[in-house]
Amino acid sequence: MNLLWFYVAIVLALSDILHTQLMWKVLNNFYIILGGLIQQTTKTTWQTWLAHELMEAGFHFIIISIVFLNPIIGIEAALIHFVIDVSHTIVIRDMNEIAHRALHFVVESLFFMLIYGL
């Protein structure tokens, strides 16, 4: 069985952890200022939040595209991550970090298994 689906899911999970660490620990002040600038240019909190999620998807696109040297895989990874983030934020309001990461990994694994594992 081709394990590309598994590798993409693992790298996407690591990319999510990298994004969290970079934005909240290394670039915290910049991230807060950027959030304020985005909030000033959008009309609602939902638009601000969607702008954040789109930028996060862009981050994942760049990381996955570089790791796999394939922008198609990067687009797929960014898209599925974005869809899961938007969906679970709307449907499931409160999730702890482990549940959040597990949900992402399971759904992303199934998504990539359908594409690359069959």
C-alpha positions as CSV (number, residue, x, y, z in Angstrom):
1,M,0.0,0.0,0.0
2,N,1.2,3.5,-0.8
3,L,2.0,5.4,2.4
4,L,2.0,8.8,0.9
5,W,-1.4,9.5,2.6
6,F,0.2,8.8,6.0
7,Y,3.3,11.0,5.3
8,V,1.2,13.9,4.2
9,A,-1.0,13.6,7.3
10,I,2.0,13.5,9.6
11,V,3.7,16.4,7.9
12,L,0.5,18.4,8.1
13,A,0.2,17.7,11.8
14,L,3.8,18.8,12.3
15,S,3.1,21.9,10.2
16,D,0.2,22.8,12.5
17,I,2.4,22.4,15.5
18,L,5.1,24.5,13.9
19,H,2.5,27.2,13.0
20,T,1.3,27.3,16.6
21,Q,4.8,27.4,18.1
22,L,6.0,30.1,15.6
23,M,3.0,32.3,15.9
24,W,2.4,32.1,19.7
25,K,5.9,31.8,21.0
26,V,8.3,33.3,18.5
27,L,6.3,35.9,16.6
28,N,3.7,36.6,19.3
29,N,3.9,40.4,19.3
30,F,3.8,40.5,15.5
31,Y,0.9,38.1,15.4
32,I,-1.1,40.2,17.8
33,I,-0.4,43.4,15.8
34,L,-1.3,41.6,12.5
35,G,-4.5,40.4,14.1
36,G,-5.4,43.9,15.1
37,L,-4.7,45.2,11.6
38,I,-6.8,42.5,10.1
39,Q,-9.6,43.2,12.6
40,Q,-9.5,46.9,11.6
41,T,-9.9,46.1,7.9
42,T,-12.7,43.6,8.3
43,K,-16.3,44.3,9.2
44,T,-17.1,41.4,11.5
45,T,-15.3,39.0,13.9
46,W,-16.2,36.2,11.5
47,Q,-14.3,37.9,8.7
48,T,-11.3,38.4,10.9
49,W,-11.4,34.8,11.9
50,L,-11.7,33.6,8.3
51,A,-8.8,35.8,7.3
52,H,-6.7,34.1,10.0
53,E,-7.7,30.7,8.9
54,L,-6.9,31.5,5.2
55,M,-3.5,32.8,6.2
56,E,-2.9,29.6,8.3
57,A,-3.9,27.6,5.2
58,G,-1.4,29.6,3.2
59,F,1.3,28.7,5.7
60,H,0.4,25.0,5.5
61,F,0.4,25.2,1.6
62,I,3.9,26.6,1.7
63,I,5.3,24.0,4.2
64,I,3.7,21.0,2.5
65,S,4.6,22.1,-1.0
66,I,8.2,22.5,0.0
67,V,8.4,19.2,1.9
68,F,6.8,17.2,-0.9
69,L,8.0,19.4,-3.7
70,N,4.4,19.3,-5.0
71,P,2.1,22.3,-4.9
72,I,-0.9,20.0,-5.6
73,I,-0.4,18.2,-2.4
74,G,0.1,21.6,-0.7
75,I,-3.2,22.8,-2.0
76,E,-5.0,19.7,-0.9
77,A,-3.4,19.8,2.6
78,A,-4.2,23.5,3.0
79,L,-7.8,23.0,1.8
80,I,-8.6,20.1,4.0
81,H,-7.0,21.7,7.0
82,F,-9.0,24.9,6.4
83,V,-12.3,23.0,6.0
84,I,-11.8,21.1,9.2
85,D,-10.9,24.2,11.1
86,V,-13.9,26.1,9.9
87,S,-16.2,23.1,10.4
88,H,-15.2,22.2,13.9
89,T,-15.2,25.8,15.0
90,I,-18.8,26.2,13.8
91,V,-20.1,22.8,15.0
92,I,-17.9,22.1,18.1
93,R,-17.2,25.2,20.1
94,D,-14.9,23.9,22.8
95,M,-12.2,21.4,22.1
96,N,-9.0,20.8,24.1
97,E,-5.8,20.7,22.2
98,I,-5.5,16.9,22.1
99,A,-9.0,16.5,20.8
100,H,-8.4,19.2,18.2
101,R,-5.2,17.6,17.0
102,A,-6.8,14.1,17.0
103,L,-9.8,15.3,15.0
104,H,-7.5,16.9,12.4
105,F,-5.2,13.9,12.1
106,V,-8.1,11.4,11.7
107,V,-10.1,13.4,9.2
108,E,-6.9,14.5,7.3
109,S,-5.7,10.9,7.2
110,L,-9.0,9.6,5.9
111,F,-9.0,12.4,3.2
112,F,-5.5,11.6,2.0
113,M,-6.1,7.8,2.3
114,L,-9.0,8.3,-0.2
115,I,-6.8,10.2,-2.5
116,Y,-3.4,8.4,-2.3
117,G,-4.0,5.2,-0.4
118,L,-6.3,3.4,-2.7
